Amino acid sequence: MRKSKNSRNDITKWLIHFVKDVNYKNIPGKTDDMFDFFSKDELEDGTSAFEVLREIIKVGGILARPSFRNGKTTLYGGEKVVCATEMPLYSFYKYASLRKSAGNVSSIGIAFLKKQFFAEGGRQAIYGLSKPLKFKKGGNTPFYRILLESCLPIQEQYRYVHVQLNGPGWTDWTHEREWRWKKTQPWHSIWREDSYEGLPLFKQDKHCCIDRFIVIVNDLEQAKIIQSDLTGFYLSGGNNYGTSFSRNVIKKVRIINMSEVVDKIEKSNFHEYETIEGLEKKDLIKPLILFSPPTTLQKQKIDNCLKNANTLAIKIKIPNASLAIGRCRVLSQEISNKWIQKMILSGLVDPPFDGIVVIHTGLFGSQLIDENEARAEKCKNELEKVFGKIFYLDPQFD
């Protein structure tokens, strides 16, 4: 039976959490306090879906969120959730394309294994009930919908999706094949200047069940940005909020470029490309570019080059330098480069911060910015003779 399921293109072992542009117009907040409670001021209104995806990676998980449509909550039970769909990848793409114009869905997101989502407490949505809906007293407001327990136990109400296929008020969301998750454990939290309910993705916690996921992006440019972001967090071992990330989990992350996948499907009409499983067979899911720590000889080479570049740089003199004070750092953003990674893994260079690696702090034994800039240029040129053109200068006035 399991083999039969795996051969079908309409069934997949993966779930996809799709992201969308930030749009606060549906939040029915009547006061600033109420609006802030539901928006959490996480991202500015109008933030693109791709930046939302980057934020998920940056904080290390998916925040549980409320959901509003036409100024009213779409959720039941009064709890925030993380949603996912078990639509196969290409079906998900076509569905997202149809709804994209309304700003409701995008074709990018994060996929994780259904069994791991289930292990974290995720469950299939419940579409419709066999009895009429009855709300708890005061439980039907723009912000909360809470049913009587005789309709559905409170702990399962987060799964309920309203369906009406007959008569007035026709509503049908069954095509979304939705799964939902809510916080059930103490470790279901994400730190972003405060603690938020959320599903951790690569948090360093023995309790977390999700250790494999795939990032889905629109094109090669987005794939390169995600590659850089994830590689930076791998090298840093955590994010800018002080959360430790599991390098073993990040190592297993894969990236899907949807423009490449769609091109293959529409040109070849090869249906195996329509699922993540099919893409895995055809090697269309790309791993991160990660290099092993440097050997003893490589570390010695890096150390010697850094010292030599600095020694030659501080010999530069600028006789008529201005009296302006400042420094000029030598930086790199080529986090996927072999030598940049080995510099960091050797401990001779600090891990990246916001995607930037500081190769030299910019103080070359002088306080004058003209002199420091000339010395930084010399340092950069010497390093590029050995490691290639992967550095740039960052002059800063004091």
Order of alpha helices (4+ residues) and beta strands (2+ residues): alpha-beta-alpha-alpha-beta-beta-beta-beta-alpha-beta-alpha-beta-beta-beta-beta-beta-beta-beta-beta-beta-alpha-alpha-beta-alpha-alpha-beta-alpha-beta-alpha-beta-alpha-beta
